[in-house]
Amino acid sequence: MSDIVIAGLGWLGIPLAVNLTHAGHTIKGSTTSEDKLARFKNNGINAHHILFTEDGIEGDISDFLKAADIAIILIPPGLRRNSGHNHALKMVHFLNAIEASEVKKVILVSSTGVYDDEQGKVTENDLPQPSENRGKQLLEVEKMFQDSPQIKTTVIRFGGLFGGSRNPVKYLAGRTDLNNGQAPVNLIHRDDCIRIIKQIIDKDAFGYMFNGVSPEHPTKADYYARKANELGLEPPHYTDENETAFKQIDSVNLKEVLDFKFQVSL
């Protein structure tokens, strides 16, 4: 069993911490909210107040990383269009702290946003060609961690996340004149996210790249209409234009390296 730190106790990090604890690992997690520390403690989660900023790290990062074998990074990039936010600089500080610690293995959760929306069908064997700032910064962070000689990093590029109370159709219901209705969805359920991370740890699969996306790719128009009807919501409406730009994210490494099988169907 391993001593694991999870940077980012949020929608994915909390159930991941619970799952890994039940599997026998020793878990510490970080939160940006001091108000949540007591609640985490009451639920048996060893939480530390750590804030990653462009200027540095607030909180006792050395104590957080102390004696850890593996670091799982679930820090949302917070990149909005033209926000000017420098996620890569924030992560430089974290990488420096990890390199100064006992951590030797890292799971960096990235995003399929590194692939451009017009790249078509891609797997881990295809080079991302991001055209927007968000994708460029995500790719920069991936390379930064993978190039570090002191740690062995596995990168997971998750697609659109759903599960629990999170369902993307809730944000699309009733909207009109949406584009790319014939483009494929690239989604993954939270339970499968957790299972991928757990299998990477169990199989010591570090130094790899994984695209974490369900192999099912219905069109956006069909999928969100079906999900809206299931929830009793007004389906979103897409234009009838025949757009040709799309990306479909698949994985060869999930099967070849982990022999992973998805459990949640779209």
ZIHUBEL-V429503 format. One line per field, one symbol per residue. psi: psi as a letter, one per 20 degrees, with the letter a starting at -180 (. if undefined). burial: b if it has 9 or more other ideal C-beta (glycine too) atoms within 8 Angstrom, else e. Layout:
psi=???
burial=???
This chain:
psi=qqoppoonnbhhhghgggghghiiqppqrqqiohhighggghjjpnqqoppprhibpprnhghgipjqhpppolophkoqpkhjpnhggghgggghhghiaipippooobqiihpqijibpqaiippqmpiqgghggghggghgghipiiqoppppnqbpprqcioohhhiipiqrkqrlhjqqqnrpqhhhgghgghhgghjlmqjrpponpqipmrqgggghgghghhjkrpqqpqqjqnqiprpoprphhgghgilqpqhoq.
burial=eebbbbbbbeebbbbbbbbbbeeebebbbbbeeeebbeebbeeebebbbbebbeeebebebbebbeebbbbbbbbebebeeeeebebbebbbbbbebbbebebebbbbbbbbebbbeebeebbbeeebebeeebbbbbbbbbebbeebeebebbbbbbbebbeeebebbeebbeeeebebbbbbbbbbbbbbbbbbbbbbbeeebbebebbbbbeeebbbbebbbbbbbebebebbebeeeebeebbbbbbbbbbebbebeeebee
